[in-house]
């Protein structure tokens, strides 16, 4: 059985979890950074998706090769557990983030400025850290 949206994967494989947003954000941010460095759309898209694929392969190895359980003994979700379903959702949302920023840059390439990169970096870091530190407090993974 598969759940489409859920808080975590502690009980059932879930396509979209709160951390899926981080994958979407990584697609936006890494592709933006590559475009800021004057890389082509295709290059930026392929490099981001290759990096993300390697990350998801790491999740696969930790979950299925090392047999990580869904939750810890205190019933908190194990952040290292990622089902095939969740990895697929993460890949799709990362891809969508990458495509969205490429589209926005093509629409108005004036968004590729040093100031925007700095603001984007700070906002991305704050959101990511909020999710990382909030995941244990709010039982999300």
C-alpha positions in Angstrom: 0.0 0.0 0.0 1.2 3.5 -0.8 0.2 6.9 0.6 0.3 9.9 -1.7 1.0 12.6 0.9 2.1 12.1 4.5 4.0 13.4 7.4 6.6 10.6 7.3 7.2 7.1 6.2 7.2 5.5 9.7 4.2 3.3 8.8 3.7 3.2 5.0 5.6 4.2 1.9 4.8 7.8 1.0 5.2 9.6 -2.3 5.3 13.2 -0.8 6.6 14.0 2.6 7.5 17.5 4.0 11.1 16.9 3.1 10.1 16.5 -0.6 9.9 20.3 -0.6 13.7 20.3 0.2 14.3 18.3 -3.1 12.2 20.9 -5.0 14.2 23.7 -3.4 17.5 21.9 -4.3 16.3 21.8 -7.9 15.7 25.5 -7.9 18.9 26.4 -6.0 21.5 24.2 -7.7 20.1 24.9 -11.2 20.1 28.7 -10.4 23.7 28.5 -9.2 24.7 26.7 -12.4 22.8 29.3 -14.6 24.5 32.1 -12.6 27.8 30.6 -13.6 26.7 30.9 -17.2 26.1 27.2 -17.9 23.5 26.3 -20.6 20.0 25.2 -19.7 20.6 21.6 -20.7 23.9 21.4 -18.8 22.4 22.9 -15.6 19.4 20.5 -15.9 21.5 17.4 -16.5 24.1 18.2 -13.8 21.5 18.9 -11.2 19.6 15.7 -12.0 22.8 13.7 -12.0 23.7 15.0 -8.5 20.2 14.3 -7.3 20.3 10.8 -8.8 23.5 10.0 -6.9 21.8 11.3 -3.7 18.8 9.0 -4.3 21.1 6.0 -5.0 22.7 6.7 -1.6 19.1 6.6 -0.1 18.5 3.3 -1.9 21.7 1.8 -0.6 21.1 2.9 3.0 17.5 1.7 3.0 17.7 -1.5 1.1 21.3 -2.7 1.3 21.8 -1.8 5.0 18.2 -2.6 5.8 17.3 0.5 7.8 14.0 0.2 9.6 11.2 2.7 9.2 11.5 4.1 12.8 13.7 4.2 15.8 12.9 2.5 19.1 11.2 5.7 20.4 8.8 5.6 17.4 10.4 8.6 15.7 10.7 8.1 12.0 14.1 7.1 10.7 15.3 9.9 8.4 17.6 7.4 6.6 14.6 5.3 5.5 13.4 6.1 2.0 11.1 3.9 0.0 11.2 3.6 -3.8 8.0 5.6 -3.8 9.5 8.4 -1.8 12.6 8.5 -3.9 10.5 8.7 -7.1 8.5 11.6 -5.6 11.8 13.4 -4.5 13.2 12.9 -8.0 10.1 14.3 -9.7 9.9 17.3 -7.4 13.6 18.0 -7.8 13.2 17.9 -11.6 10.2 20.3 -11.3 12.2 22.7 -9.3 15.0 22.6 -11.9 12.6 23.1 -14.8 10.8 25.9 -13.0 13.9 28.0 -12.4 15.1 27.4 -16.0 11.7 28.7 -17.2 11.8 31.7 -14.9 15.3 32.6 -16.1 14.3 32.3 -19.7 11.3 34.5 -19.0 13.4 37.2 -17.3 17.2 36.6 -17.1 17.6 39.7 -15.0 17.0 37.5 -12.0 20.5 36.2 -12.4 22.2 38.7 -10.1 24.7 38.4 -7.3 22.2 39.9 -4.8 19.5 37.4 -5.8 22.0 34.6 -5.5 22.9 35.8 -2.0 19.2 36.1 -0.9 18.4 32.8 -2.5 21.3 31.1 -0.7 20.2 32.5 2.7 16.6 31.7 2.3 17.4 28.2 1.1 19.7 27.6 4.0 17.1 28.9 6.5 14.4 26.7 5.0 16.6 23.6 4.9 17.8 24.1 8.5 14.2 24.6 9.7 13.3 21.2 8.1 16.4 19.4 9.4 16.0 20.7 13.0 12.2 20.6 13.0 12.1 17.0 11.7 12.8 15.5 15.1 10.6 17.9 17.0 7.6 17.5 14.8 8.2 13.8 13.9 8.5 14.4 10.2 11.0 12.7 7.8 
